[in-house]
Amino acid sequence: MNTGSLRFEDIGAALASGAPTVQAALILFVVAACVKAGVAPFHGWLPGAYSSAPDAVSVLLAGIVTKVGGVYVVIRLMNEVFAGLAGPGRAFMAFGAFSIVLGAFAAIGQKDMKRMLAYSSISQVGYIILAAGLATPLAMIGALLHFVNHAVLKSMLFVNAASVKEQTGTTDMSKLGGLAEKMKITGWTSVTGLLSAAGVPPFLGFWSKLLIIMALVVSGQWFYAGLALLMSLVTLGYFLILQRRVFFGKLREGFEDLREGRASLKTTSVLLAAVTVLAGLIFPAAMILLDAWKLL
């Protein structure tokens, strides 16, 4: 109503001119996008929704809904509406950093497998929002790459949680243990997911986090770069806790006749794990070819 348009460039121009009603509307719009994305401190709905939803819905929420409905909106806004405005970028970087820290440390204390994955999602989305707030070309490439990486690996991990629940009847990690002995595919694809989420090479998560940290360093954001690196170690820590309590160690009594999950779950998990591994191996070669193409 104030700009006569809903086109991004027109709204961006109105923001640059300082129109207060447009600025107020955009602030509310951004808050709504952050709620949808599960960004702290607007994340209250996410852990309960992810952990209590039916397994198929949890996969959909973690892999697609929050990414497309919230994170993608933030990336587009920073690229096309808030471009050149310092305030929104600083706010998104602060929200992203807060999400990284809160999600990572909250995940450590969880007893339910799906709830731990939910808090992990809050933390990993924080990396994307942090990079989107920085909004340099390198940061945006890192944000988009981590967008893809997180959608793939978190879908895979929730598929594995569905497989565990189907076979054991629970995702309470205190009642699980040693499942990799009977569920080898589920156990080892989960290893792939945790290594990619923690940013371990050669998985795709290594390259996305490396680009984000490099973008922060190049821009002189040393505090955020150090925080992003440190929280990657915390990510590795809580995923190792999950892996040890669910898949490693001695098989718990009562699970002697346990079998691998049904074929559809196994196939989906293996395909998503393959994407994570192959994309991580292909990405540096693709960047080299792209540079060579530019020189021709």
Backbone as JSON, one array per atom type, in Angstrom:
{
  "sequence": "MNTGSLRFEDIGAALASGAPTVQAALILFVVAACVKAGVAPFHGWLPGAYSSAPDAVSVLLAGIVTKVGGVYVVIRLMNEVFAGLAGPGRAFMAFGAFSIVLGAFAAIGQKDMKRMLAYSSISQVGYIILAAGLATPLAMIGALLHFVNHAVLKSMLFVNAASVKEQTGTTDMSKLGGLAEKMKITGWTSVTGLLSAAGVPPFLGFWSKLLIIMALVVSGQWFYAGLALLMSLVTLGYFLILQRRVFFGKLREGFEDLREGRASLKTTSVLLAAVTVLAGLIFPAAMILLDAWKLL",
  "N": [[0.83, -1.21, 0.0], [2.01, 1.22, 0.65], [4.1, 1.46, -1.15], [3.05, 0.91, -3.57], [3.62, -1.4, -4.87], [4.73, -4.83, -4.95], [7.13, -5.71, -5.7], [10.48, -6.73, -5.25], [12.64, -4.92, -5.7], [11.39, -2.44, -5.61], [10.42, -2.32, -3.01], [12.84, -2.45, -1.66], [13.94, 0.0, -2.44], [12.17, 1.74, -1.16], [12.76, 1.14, 1.49], [15.38, 2.07, 1.6], [14.91, 4.75, 1.4], [13.88, 5.32, 3.8], [11.2, 4.99, 4.64], [8.98, 4.73, 7.23], [6.7, 3.06, 7.76], [6.95, 1.02, 5.9], [9.37, -0.06, 6.72], [8.64, -1.02, 9.26], [6.76, -2.97, 8.54], [8.4, -4.75, 7.14], [10.1, -5.61, 9.17], [8.33, -7.13, 10.74], [7.69, -9.05, 8.86], [10.15, -10.3, 8.52], [10.5, -11.38, 11.07], [8.46, -13.28, 11.0], [9.45, -14.98, 8.98], [11.74, -15.89, 10.28], [10.58, -17.31, 12.38], [9.4, -19.36, 10.91], [11.69, -20.55, 9.87], [12.83, -21.52, 12.14], [14.72, -20.11, 13.63], [16.68, -19.07, 16.35], [15.84, -16.35, 18.51], [13.31, -17.43, 17.95], [12.49, -20.05, 17.89], [10.88, -21.72, 19.35], [8.75, -23.49, 18.7], [9.87, -25.55, 17.23], [11.53, -27.84, 18.28], [9.6, -29.47, 19.65], [7.76, -29.96, 17.59], [9.27, -31.32, 15.62], [10.1, -33.61, 17.05], [7.76, -34.85, 17.98], [6.12, -35.22, 15.82], [4.69, -37.44, 13.29], [6.89, -39.86, 11.76], [7.33, -39.59, 8.95], [6.46, -37.0, 8.55], [8.27, -35.58, 10.12], [10.62, -35.9, 8.63], [9.88, -34.45, 6.36], [9.47, -31.89, 7.48], [12.06, -31.28, 8.51], [13.74, -31.54, 6.27], [12.64, -30.03, 4.17], [10.44, -28.12, 4.67], [11.1, -26.07, 6.67], [13.38, -25.12, 5.45], [12.7, -24.21, 2.81], [10.42, -22.66, 3.34], [11.27, -20.81, 5.23], [14.19, -20.32, 5.54], [15.04, -19.97, 2.87], [13.53, -17.73, 2.2], [14.72, -15.77, 3.83], [17.29, -15.66, 2.67], [16.66, -14.71, 0.09], [15.54, -12.21, 0.76], [17.76, -10.88, 1.88], [19.39, -10.75, -0.34], [17.92, -9.3, -2.26], [16.2, -7.38, -1.2], [17.18, -6.22, 1.21], [19.7, -5.56, 0.4], [22.72, -3.84, 0.66], [21.95, -2.52, 2.96], [22.95, -2.02, 6.22], [21.89, -2.59, 8.78], [19.81, -4.76, 8.79], [21.47, -6.9, 7.96], [23.35, -7.11, 10.07], [21.6, -7.81, 12.12], [20.61, -10.32, 11.26], [23.0, -11.77, 11.27], [23.56, -11.79, 14.01], [21.28, -13.19, 14.99], [21.75, -15.61, 13.65], [24.21, -16.48, 14.77], [23.45, -16.76, 17.45], [21.58, -18.81, 17.18], [23.24, -20.9, 16.31], [24.84, -21.38, 18.6], [22.96, -21.79, 20.72], [21.4, -23.95, 19.72], [23.36, -25.96, 19.42], [24.42, -26.41, 22.05], [22.07, -27.03, 23.4], [21.38, -29.38, 22.14], [23.2, -31.21, 23.15], [22.27, -32.01, 25.67], [20.03, -33.61, 25.24], [17.8, -36.45, 25.45], [16.27, -37.84, 23.72], [16.4, -39.13, 20.46], [15.26, -37.92, 18.13], [14.67, -35.41, 19.13], [17.19, -34.41, 19.72], [18.18, -34.22, 17.11], [16.47, -32.25, 16.21], [17.24, -29.93, 17.67], [19.78, -29.79, 16.67], [19.19, -29.05, 14.05], [18.34, -26.41, 14.44], [20.79, -25.27, 15.14], [22.37, -25.75, 12.82], [20.93, -24.41, 10.82], [21.44, -21.9, 11.73], [24.03, -21.36, 10.79], [23.53, -20.91, 8.08], [21.89, -18.63, 8.17], [23.63, -16.83, 9.39], [25.62, -16.58, 7.4], [24.02, -15.59, 5.33], [23.3, -13.14, 6.4], [25.75, -11.81, 6.36], [26.16, -11.59, 3.61], [28.0, -11.28, 1.49], [29.33, -12.17, -1.79], [30.82, -14.63, -1.59], [29.96, -15.53, 0.91], [27.23, -15.94, 0.39], [27.35, -18.02, -1.46], [28.37, -20.03, 0.21], [26.24, -20.14, 2.04], [24.1, -21.06, 0.44], [25.14, -23.52, -0.37], [25.36, -24.82, 2.1], [22.71, -24.83, 2.74], [21.71, -26.74, 0.91], [23.26, -28.95, 1.7], [22.48, -29.31, 4.4], [19.74, -29.83, 4.14], [19.8, -32.29, 2.83], [21.38, -34.01, 4.52], [20.05, -33.83, 7.0], [17.52, -34.79, 6.38], [18.22, -37.43, 5.82], [19.13, -38.28, 8.37], [16.8, -38.11, 9.89], [15.29, -39.99, 8.53], [16.75, -42.24, 9.25], [16.25, -42.17, 11.99], [13.56, -42.76, 11.91], [13.7, -45.37, 10.99], [15.01, -46.6, 13.15], [13.07, -46.26, 15.17], [10.97, -47.72, 14.08], [11.93, -50.32, 14.24], [12.68, -50.69, 16.92], [10.79, -49.47, 18.48], [11.14, -47.12, 19.85], [12.71, -43.86, 20.29], [14.15, -43.05, 22.35], [17.2, -42.51, 23.64], [18.36, -43.58, 25.9], [17.35, -46.09, 26.07], [18.43, -47.47, 24.06], [21.18, -48.84, 22.08], [24.16, -50.14, 20.66], [23.06, -50.75, 18.17], [24.14, -50.76, 15.62], [25.24, -53.2, 15.17], [23.16, -54.83, 14.33], [21.81, -53.21, 12.58], [23.36, -52.25, 10.25], [23.48, -50.65, 7.92], [21.89, -48.42, 8.56], [23.32, -47.5, 10.77], [25.88, -46.8, 9.7], [25.31, -44.97, 7.68], [24.39, -42.96, 9.28], [26.77, -42.2, 10.48], [27.96, -40.97, 8.29], [26.27, -38.75, 8.04], [26.72, -37.38, 10.49], [29.43, -36.69, 10.29], [29.43, -35.02, 8.06], [27.74, -32.96, 8.96], [29.32, -31.93, 11.0], [31.32, -30.81, 9.56], [33.5, -32.23, 8.49], [36.11, -33.16, 6.28], [35.95, -35.49, 3.47], [33.35, -34.58, 3.08], [30.26, -32.96, 2.01], [29.43, -31.03, 3.83], [31.81, -30.06, 4.87], [32.86, -28.36, 2.87], [30.85, -26.41, 2.61], [30.8, -25.22, 5.18], [33.45, -24.38, 5.31], [33.54, -22.41, 3.29], [31.76, -20.54, 4.39], [33.11, -19.81, 6.77], [35.5, -18.83, 5.65], [34.46, -16.62, 4.24], [33.63, -15.04, 6.38], [36.09, -14.5, 7.62], [37.49, -13.14, 5.57], [35.94, -10.86, 5.49], [36.59, -9.69, 7.83], [35.26, -10.5, 10.1], [36.09, -11.79, 12.65], [35.31, -12.74, 15.16], [32.82, -14.02, 14.71], [33.7, -15.92, 12.87], [35.48, -17.48, 14.41], [33.65, -18.44, 16.28], [31.92, -19.96, 14.65], [33.67, -21.97, 13.83], [34.41, -23.15, 16.3], [31.9, -24.1, 17.2], [31.46, -26.08, 15.36], [33.06, -28.11, 16.29], [31.7, -28.67, 18.64], [29.36, -29.6, 17.49], [30.29, -31.99, 16.32], [30.82, -33.28, 18.7], [28.24, -33.66, 20.01], [26.96, -35.23, 18.12], [28.56, -37.49, 18.13], [27.93, -38.39, 20.65], [25.25, -39.13, 20.22], [25.68, -41.17, 18.31], [27.19, -43.01, 19.77], [25.43, -43.69, 21.87], [23.26, -44.77, 20.54], [24.03, -46.43, 18.32], [26.66, -47.52, 18.62], [28.83, -49.55, 20.75], [27.83, -52.16, 23.11], [25.27, -54.4, 22.18], [22.03, -53.92, 23.36], [20.06, -55.83, 25.7], [17.3, -57.72, 24.53], [17.26, -56.89, 21.96], [18.26, -58.78, 20.3], [17.13, -60.11, 18.13], [16.78, -58.13, 16.33], [16.3, -56.38, 13.23], [17.41, -54.85, 10.13], [15.93, -51.77, 8.94], [12.92, -51.34, 6.91], [12.92, -51.81, 3.3], [12.42, -49.43, 1.82], [13.17, -47.37, 3.56], [15.87, -47.98, 3.98], [16.9, -47.71, 1.37], [16.37, -45.0, 0.8], [17.95, -43.76, 2.76], [20.55, -44.6, 2.05], [20.79, -43.47, -0.52], [20.65, -40.71, 0.07], [22.89, -40.47, 1.7], [24.84, -41.09, -0.18], [24.61, -38.88, -1.89], [25.57, -36.86, -0.2], [28.25, -37.66, 0.15], [29.27, -37.92, -2.51], [28.76, -35.38, -3.59], [30.43, -33.88, -1.98], [32.91, -34.82, -2.82], [32.9, -34.11, -5.49], [32.57, -31.35, -5.55], [35.03, -29.67, -5.13], [36.41, -30.29, -7.5], [34.6, -29.36, -9.38], [34.7, -26.61, -8.88], [37.32, -26.05, -9.67], [37.16, -26.62, -12.42], [35.31, -24.67, -13.13], [36.76, -22.33, -12.65], [38.76, -22.72, -14.57], [37.24, -22.59, -16.87], [36.47, -19.92, -16.84], [38.86, -18.72, -17.45], [39.24, -19.29, -20.09]],
  "CA": [[0.0, 0.0, 0.0], [2.88, 2.39, 0.73], [5.01, 1.55, -2.29], [2.33, 0.66, -4.82], [4.22, -2.55, -5.54], [5.29, -5.9, -4.13], [8.41, -6.09, -6.29], [11.57, -6.61, -4.29], [13.45, -3.72, -5.89], [10.61, -1.27, -5.18], [10.4, -2.32, -1.54], [14.19, -2.09, -1.25], [14.1, 1.45, -2.62], [11.4, 2.39, -0.1], [13.52, 0.99, 2.73], [16.54, 2.96, 1.53], [14.45, 6.13, 1.58], [13.55, 5.47, 5.22], [9.75, 4.98, 4.89], [8.84, 4.0, 8.5], [5.69, 2.0, 7.75], [7.53, -0.09, 5.14], [10.37, -0.68, 7.59], [7.93, -1.78, 10.29], [6.17, -4.15, 7.9], [9.48, -5.69, 6.81], [10.56, -6.21, 10.42], [7.36, -8.18, 11.08], [7.83, -10.1, 7.84], [11.39, -11.01, 8.83], [10.23, -12.19, 12.26], [7.66, -14.44, 10.56], [10.36, -15.88, 8.26], [12.61, -16.51, 11.28], [9.77, -18.32, 13.06], [9.26, -20.48, 9.98], [13.0, -21.2, 9.73], [13.28, -22.06, 13.43], [15.9, -19.37, 14.06], [16.6, -18.54, 17.72], [15.01, -16.87, 19.61], [11.94, -17.7, 17.46], [12.58, -21.47, 17.58], [10.18, -22.48, 20.39], [7.86, -24.53, 18.19], [10.54, -26.54, 16.4], [11.89, -29.13, 18.9], [8.43, -30.3, 19.89], [7.16, -30.38, 16.32], [10.12, -32.33, 14.99], [10.22, -34.84, 17.82], [6.48, -35.5, 18.21], [5.42, -35.46, 14.55], [4.93, -38.75, 12.67], [8.23, -39.93, 11.19], [7.36, -39.04, 7.59], [6.29, -35.55, 8.66], [9.54, -35.07, 10.64], [11.54, -35.82, 7.49], [9.42, -33.34, 5.52], [9.74, -30.63, 8.19], [13.49, -31.03, 8.63], [14.42, -31.47, 4.99], [12.07, -29.14, 3.16], [9.52, -27.04, 5.06], [11.78, -24.93, 7.28], [14.38, -24.58, 4.52], [12.06, -23.47, 1.73], [9.47, -21.7, 3.86], [11.89, -19.8, 6.08], [15.58, -20.0, 5.23], [15.11, -19.43, 1.5], [12.97, -16.38, 2.25], [15.75, -14.89, 4.4], [18.34, -15.48, 1.66], [16.15, -13.82, -0.96], [15.4, -10.86, 1.31], [19.08, -10.27, 2.01], [19.94, -10.53, -1.68], [17.16, -8.45, -3.16], [15.45, -6.31, -0.52], [18.04, -5.56, 2.19], [21.04, -5.38, -0.16], [23.29, -2.52, 0.9], [21.52, -1.99, 4.25], [23.78, -2.66, 7.23], [21.12, -3.02, 9.94], [19.28, -6.11, 8.68], [22.56, -7.87, 7.91], [23.89, -7.31, 11.43], [20.59, -8.52, 12.9], [20.6, -11.73, 10.86], [24.23, -12.4, 11.76], [23.39, -12.02, 15.45], [20.33, -14.29, 15.13], [22.41, -16.83, 13.2], [25.2, -16.9, 15.77], [22.7, -17.21, 18.63], [21.01, -20.12, 16.83], [24.33, -21.88, 16.28], [25.27, -21.7, 19.96], [21.85, -22.35, 21.5], [21.04, -25.27, 19.2], [24.42, -26.93, 19.67], [24.51, -26.78, 23.47], [20.81, -27.67, 23.79], [21.39, -30.75, 21.6], [24.03, -32.08, 23.99], [21.54, -32.52, 26.83], [18.79, -34.31, 24.88], [17.76, -37.9, 25.63], [15.52, -38.41, 22.6], [17.16, -39.01, 19.22], [14.64, -36.94, 17.24], [14.76, -34.08, 19.74], [18.56, -33.97, 19.5], [18.27, -33.81, 15.7], [15.73, -31.0, 16.07], [18.11, -28.84, 18.13], [20.87, -29.71, 15.69], [18.68, -28.28, 12.92], [18.39, -25.0, 14.82], [22.18, -24.85, 15.07], [22.87, -25.75, 11.45], [20.27, -23.31, 10.12], [22.13, -20.69, 12.15], [25.15, -21.12, 9.87], [23.0, -20.35, 6.84], [21.42, -17.28, 8.45], [24.83, -16.04, 9.64], [26.22, -16.27, 6.1], [23.09, -14.74, 4.58], [23.4, -11.8, 6.97], [26.99, -11.21, 5.85], [25.67, -11.21, 2.28], [29.0, -11.14, 0.43], [29.16, -13.26, -2.76], [31.35, -15.88, -1.05], [29.07, -15.96, 1.99], [25.99, -16.44, -0.19], [27.64, -19.35, -2.02], [28.43, -20.92, 1.36], [24.89, -20.29, 2.6], [23.31, -21.91, -0.46], [25.71, -24.86, -0.32], [24.97, -25.42, 3.38], [21.27, -25.05, 2.58], [21.55, -28.05, 0.25], [23.88, -29.96, 2.55], [21.67, -29.58, 5.59], [18.48, -30.45, 3.71], [20.07, -33.7, 2.49], [21.84, -34.82, 5.65], [19.06, -33.91, 8.08], [16.5, -35.72, 5.9], [18.77, -38.76, 6.01], [19.19, -38.63, 9.78], [15.43, -38.36, 10.34], [14.92, -41.29, 7.96], [17.37, -43.24, 10.11], [15.49, -42.19, 13.25], [12.32, -43.49, 11.63], [14.06, -46.79, 10.92], [15.27, -47.05, 14.52], [11.79, -46.33, 15.89], [10.18, -48.81, 13.51], [12.47, -51.62, 14.66], [12.82, -50.81, 18.37], [9.63, -48.9, 19.13], [11.48, -45.93, 20.62], [13.88, -43.07, 19.93], [14.77, -42.7, 23.63], [18.55, -43.04, 23.52], [18.71, -44.34, 27.1], [16.85, -47.45, 25.91], [19.04, -48.02, 22.85], [22.61, -49.1, 22.19], [24.72, -51.24, 19.88], [22.19, -51.11, 17.05], [24.9, -50.94, 14.38], [25.5, -54.64, 15.01], [22.03, -55.4, 13.62], [21.33, -52.25, 11.58], [24.63, -51.72, 9.77], [23.26, -49.57, 6.94], [21.42, -47.25, 9.3], [24.41, -47.02, 11.61], [26.98, -46.18, 8.97], [24.84, -43.75, 7.01], [24.36, -41.94, 10.33], [28.14, -41.71, 10.6], [28.13, -40.03, 7.18], [25.55, -37.53, 8.38], [27.36, -36.64, 11.59], [30.7, -36.13, 9.81], [29.12, -33.9, 7.17], [27.21, -31.88, 9.79], [30.42, -31.35, 11.77], [32.25, -30.15, 8.66], [34.7, -33.05, 8.32], [36.32, -33.5, 4.87], [35.64, -34.74, 2.25], [31.9, -34.49, 2.92], [29.77, -31.68, 1.51], [29.38, -30.08, 4.93], [33.13, -29.44, 5.03], [33.02, -27.27, 1.92], [29.91, -25.32, 2.9], [31.26, -24.51, 6.36], [34.71, -23.74, 4.97], [33.24, -21.18, 2.56], [31.17, -19.59, 5.32], [34.16, -19.3, 7.66], [36.39, -18.01, 4.83], [33.78, -15.36, 3.97], [33.67, -14.26, 7.61], [37.48, -14.06, 7.82], [37.8, -12.13, 4.57], [35.2, -9.64, 5.83], [37.07, -9.19, 9.11], [34.36, -10.93, 11.18], [36.87, -12.83, 13.31], [34.55, -13.33, 16.26], [31.85, -14.96, 14.15], [34.45, -17.02, 12.24], [35.94, -18.36, 15.48], [32.47, -19.09, 16.85], [31.46, -20.98, 13.71], [34.62, -23.08, 13.88], [34.29, -23.81, 17.61], [30.64, -24.83, 17.29], [31.58, -27.29, 14.54], [33.6, -29.13, 17.2], [30.59, -29.05, 19.52], [28.48, -30.42, 16.66], [30.9, -33.32, 16.28], [30.68, -33.88, 20.03], [26.9, -34.19, 20.33], [26.63, -36.33, 17.21], [29.25, -38.67, 18.63], [27.11, -38.87, 21.77], [24.12, -39.85, 19.61], [26.16, -42.39, 17.66], [27.61, -43.96, 20.8], [24.3, -44.15, 22.66], [22.27, -45.48, 19.72], [24.55, -47.43, 17.39], [27.92, -48.16, 19.02], [28.83, -50.25, 22.02], [27.25, -53.49, 23.22], [23.84, -54.49, 21.87], [21.22, -54.06, 24.57], [19.22, -57.02, 25.8], [15.99, -57.61, 23.91], [17.41, -56.52, 20.55], [19.02, -59.84, 19.63], [16.47, -60.46, 16.87], [16.55, -56.89, 15.58], [16.69, -56.41, 11.81], [17.49, -53.56, 9.46], [14.64, -51.2, 8.59], [12.35, -51.8, 5.64], [13.72, -51.48, 2.12], [12.25, -48.04, 1.4], [13.97, -46.54, 4.45], [17.29, -48.24, 3.69], [17.24, -47.14, 0.06], [16.39, -43.54, 0.93], [19.11, -43.39, 3.57], [21.77, -44.82, 1.26], [20.82, -42.48, -1.6], [20.98, -39.4, 0.64], [24.3, -40.53, 2.13], [25.64, -41.03, -1.41], [24.61, -37.49, -2.34], [26.46, -36.1, 0.68], [29.64, -38.04, -0.12], [29.66, -37.61, -3.89], [28.78, -33.93, -3.76], [31.64, -33.4, -1.33], [34.06, -35.17, -3.66], [32.79, -33.43, -6.79], [32.55, -29.88, -5.43], [36.29, -28.98, -5.44], [36.71, -30.46, -8.92], [33.7, -28.47, -10.13], [35.21, -25.25, -8.73], [38.52, -25.95, -10.51], [36.71, -26.56, -13.8], [34.67, -23.38, -13.32], [37.84, -21.34, -12.79], [39.41, -22.93, -15.86], [36.3, -22.1, -17.89], [36.51, -18.46, -16.83], [40.12, -18.29, -18.06], [39.22, -19.55, -21.54]],
  "C": [[0.86, 1.27, 0.0], [3.76, 2.57, -0.49], [4.28, 1.41, -3.62], [2.82, -0.56, -5.55], [4.62, -3.59, -4.51], [6.62, -6.4, -4.7], [9.55, -5.8, -5.32], [12.33, -5.29, -4.45], [12.7, -2.46, -5.45], [10.56, -1.17, -3.66], [11.78, -1.94, -1.01], [14.44, -0.6, -1.36], [13.35, 2.21, -1.53], [12.12, 2.29, 1.24], [14.7, 1.95, 2.76], [16.14, 4.42, 1.76], [13.99, 6.4, 3.02], [12.07, 5.5, 5.52], [9.45, 4.14, 6.13], [7.82, 2.87, 8.47], [6.2, 0.79, 6.97], [8.56, -0.81, 5.99], [9.7, -1.53, 8.67], [7.34, -3.06, 9.73], [7.24, -5.19, 7.61], [10.04, -6.35, 8.06], [9.63, -7.35, 10.83], [7.46, -9.35, 10.12], [9.06, -10.95, 8.13], [11.2, -11.9, 10.06], [9.45, -13.45, 11.88], [8.54, -15.45, 9.83], [11.28, -16.59, 9.23], [11.86, -17.56, 12.09], [9.67, -19.57, 12.19], [10.57, -21.27, 9.86], [13.48, -21.84, 11.02], [14.54, -21.39, 13.94], [15.7, -18.87, 15.48], [16.62, -17.02, 17.68], [13.56, -17.17, 19.21], [11.75, -19.2, 17.2], [11.66, -22.34, 18.45], [9.33, -23.63, 19.89], [8.61, -25.74, 17.64], [10.89, -27.85, 17.11], [10.7, -30.05, 19.14], [7.8, -30.81, 18.62], [7.96, -31.48, 15.66], [10.06, -33.66, 15.72], [8.89, -35.58, 17.98], [5.71, -35.81, 16.93], [5.63, -36.89, 14.09], [6.25, -38.72, 11.88], [8.31, -39.3, 9.8], [7.25, -37.52, 7.61], [7.57, -34.91, 9.19], [10.55, -34.92, 9.52], [11.18, -34.63, 6.61], [9.73, -32.0, 6.17], [11.22, -30.3, 8.16], [14.16, -30.79, 7.29], [13.92, -30.39, 4.06], [11.37, -27.92, 3.75], [10.26, -25.85, 5.65], [12.79, -24.31, 6.34], [13.73, -23.69, 3.47], [11.17, -22.36, 2.27], [10.09, -20.58, 4.66], [13.27, -19.37, 5.63], [15.71, -19.38, 3.84], [14.58, -18.0, 1.44], [14.01, -15.39, 2.77], [16.85, -14.61, 3.38], [17.89, -14.53, 0.57], [16.01, -12.38, -0.47], [16.75, -10.16, 1.41], [19.68, -9.94, 0.65], [19.25, -9.4, -2.42], [16.38, -7.32, -2.5], [16.38, -5.52, 0.41], [19.44, -5.3, 1.67], [21.53, -3.95, 0.08], [22.88, -1.89, 2.22], [22.24, -2.73, 5.37], [22.96, -3.26, 8.38], [20.57, -4.43, 9.85], [20.36, -7.19, 8.65], [23.13, -8.16, 9.28], [22.9, -8.1, 12.29], [20.57, -10.01, 12.56], [21.86, -12.45, 11.32], [24.14, -12.71, 13.25], [22.42, -13.17, 15.71], [20.98, -15.62, 14.75], [23.39, -17.36, 14.22], [24.51, -17.43, 17.02], [22.1, -18.59, 18.38], [22.07, -21.21, 16.85], [24.67, -22.34, 17.69], [24.15, -22.38, 20.75], [21.51, -23.76, 21.03], [22.08, -26.32, 19.54], [24.46, -27.37, 21.13], [23.21, -27.43, 23.97], [20.79, -29.12, 23.31], [22.15, -31.71, 22.51], [23.2, -32.74, 25.09], [20.3, -33.34, 26.51], [18.92, -35.82, 25.08], [17.05, -38.6, 24.48], [16.27, -38.12, 21.29], [16.58, -37.93, 18.31], [14.74, -35.53, 17.81], [16.19, -33.53, 19.6], [18.75, -33.49, 18.06], [17.54, -32.49, 15.47], [16.59, -29.81, 16.52], [19.32, -28.69, 17.22], [20.45, -28.9, 14.47], [18.71, -26.79, 13.21], [19.81, -24.47, 14.68], [22.68, -24.74, 13.64], [22.21, -24.67, 10.59], [20.93, -21.99, 10.49], [23.31, -20.35, 11.26], [24.66, -20.45, 8.59], [22.58, -18.9, 7.05], [22.6, -16.35, 8.7], [25.47, -15.62, 8.31], [25.33, -15.36, 5.27], [23.14, -13.31, 5.09], [24.66, -11.08, 6.52], [26.81, -10.74, 4.41], [26.75, -10.87, 1.25], [28.8, -12.29, -0.57], [29.65, -14.61, -2.23], [30.46, -16.42, 0.06], [27.77, -16.54, 1.44], [26.19, -17.82, -0.83], [27.69, -20.37, -0.89], [27.06, -21.18, 1.96], [24.06, -21.24, 1.75], [23.82, -23.35, -0.43], [25.33, -25.56, 0.98], [23.47, -25.67, 3.42], [21.01, -26.44, 1.99], [22.07, -29.16, 1.14], [22.99, -30.32, 3.72], [20.35, -30.24, 5.23], [18.68, -31.94, 3.45], [20.4, -34.5, 3.74], [20.8, -34.92, 6.76], [17.88, -34.79, 7.67], [16.95, -37.15, 6.14], [18.75, -39.18, 7.48], [17.79, -38.87, 10.35], [14.86, -39.64, 9.74], [15.5, -42.4, 8.83], [16.67, -43.33, 11.47], [14.17, -42.94, 13.08], [12.58, -44.98, 11.58], [14.31, -47.37, 12.31], [13.96, -47.22, 15.28], [10.94, -47.48, 15.39], [10.63, -50.17, 14.05], [12.5, -51.8, 16.18], [11.62, -50.3, 19.13], [9.91, -47.65, 19.93], [12.62, -45.16, 19.97], [14.54, -42.52, 21.19], [16.16, -43.33, 23.67], [18.99, -43.82, 24.75], [18.27, -45.79, 27.02], [17.47, -48.15, 24.71], [20.52, -48.29, 23.09], [23.03, -50.29, 21.36], [23.94, -51.62, 18.65], [22.94, -51.33, 15.75], [25.23, -52.4, 14.12], [24.4, -55.3, 14.18], [21.54, -54.51, 12.48], [22.54, -51.51, 11.0], [24.44, -50.55, 8.81], [22.83, -48.29, 7.65], [22.54, -46.65, 10.13], [25.48, -46.28, 10.83], [26.54, -45.0, 8.12], [24.71, -42.62, 8.03], [25.75, -41.37, 10.58], [28.43, -40.68, 9.51], [27.48, -38.69, 7.49], [26.24, -36.72, 9.45], [28.67, -36.01, 11.14], [30.46, -34.94, 8.9], [28.6, -32.71, 7.98], [28.31, -31.18, 10.57], [31.44, -30.66, 10.89], [33.56, -30.9, 8.49], [34.89, -33.35, 6.83], [36.31, -35.01, 4.68], [34.14, -34.53, 2.02], [31.47, -33.07, 2.55], [29.74, -30.62, 2.61], [30.71, -29.39, 5.2], [33.26, -28.22, 4.14], [32.09, -26.11, 2.22], [30.36, -24.53, 4.12], [32.58, -23.79, 6.11], [34.46, -22.41, 4.25], [32.64, -20.12, 3.48], [32.24, -18.97, 6.22], [35.15, -18.42, 6.89], [35.76, -16.64, 4.55], [33.81, -14.46, 5.2], [35.07, -13.69, 7.86], [37.84, -12.94, 6.85], [37.12, -10.8, 4.89], [35.62, -9.06, 7.18], [36.19, -9.56, 10.29], [35.0, -12.09, 11.95], [36.1, -13.5, 14.44], [33.58, -14.39, 15.73], [32.56, -16.15, 13.51], [34.92, -18.01, 13.3], [34.79, -19.12, 16.12], [31.98, -20.21, 15.96], [32.37, -22.2, 13.74], [34.49, -23.85, 15.19], [33.01, -24.64, 17.69], [30.61, -26.06, 16.37], [32.14, -28.44, 15.38], [32.52, -29.6, 18.17], [29.6, -29.93, 18.78], [29.0, -31.85, 16.57], [30.71, -34.02, 17.61], [29.29, -34.45, 20.28], [26.48, -35.27, 19.36], [27.36, -37.61, 17.59], [28.52, -39.26, 19.83], [25.94, -39.68, 21.23], [24.57, -41.19, 19.05], [26.53, -43.44, 18.69], [26.41, -44.54, 21.54], [23.3, -44.98, 21.86], [22.89, -46.65, 18.97], [25.79, -48.17, 17.86], [27.76, -48.9, 20.34], [28.16, -51.62, 21.94], [25.75, -53.45, 22.94], [23.05, -54.74, 23.15], [20.37, -55.32, 24.52], [17.84, -56.74, 25.22], [16.05, -57.26, 22.44], [18.16, -57.58, 19.75], [18.43, -60.2, 18.28], [16.17, -59.25, 16.0], [17.02, -57.02, 14.14], [16.8, -54.98, 11.29], [16.09, -53.08, 9.1], [14.16, -51.67, 7.23], [13.11, -51.2, 4.46], [13.61, -50.01, 1.72], [13.08, -47.09, 2.25], [15.46, -46.73, 4.17], [17.71, -47.57, 2.39], [17.34, -45.63, 0.13], [17.63, -43.08, 1.68], [20.4, -43.51, 2.78], [21.9, -43.79, 0.14], [21.22, -41.1, -1.08], [22.43, -39.36, 1.13], [25.23, -40.43, 0.92], [25.72, -39.62, -1.96], [25.59, -36.67, -1.52], [27.93, -36.39, 0.37], [30.07, -37.59, -1.51], [29.72, -36.11, -4.14], [30.02, -33.33, -3.12], [32.89, -33.69, -2.14], [34.08, -34.38, -4.95], [32.98, -31.93, -6.67], [33.9, -29.22, -5.73], [36.68, -29.12, -6.91], [35.86, -29.53, -9.77], [34.18, -27.03, -10.05], [36.46, -25.03, -9.58], [38.13, -25.82, -11.98], [36.07, -25.22, -14.09], [35.72, -22.28, -13.48], [38.54, -21.46, -14.13], [38.54, -22.4, -16.99], [36.35, -20.58, -18.01], [37.77, -17.93, -17.53], [40.14, -18.46, -19.58], [38.59, -18.4, -22.3]]
}
